[in-house]
Amino acid sequence: MSTLIPSITSCKFGTPGERRFARLLEAKLEDDYLCWYNVPIGFSRLHTSTGFHQIYKSRRSAL
């Protein structure tokens, strides 16, 4: 089970599909994956509309 940052219970997802995708990632990825959702980007800390921004595996780096 992967680790979602922030956790599913504390996230405010824009659509039901984003919540389903988060649950799918959490269930299907291995334990050493980290997934960040709604990461602020740049100096102005803007949020993009694309949902999951980074998926990281310790042995493979960022995907």
PyMOL commands that set and color helices and strands:
alter all, ss='L'
color gray80, all
select helices_A, chain A and resi 16-28
alter helices_A, ss='H'
color red, helices_A
select strands_A, chain A and resi 3-5+33-37+52-57+61-62
alter strands_A, ss='S'
color yellow, strands_A
deselect
rebuild
show_as cartoon
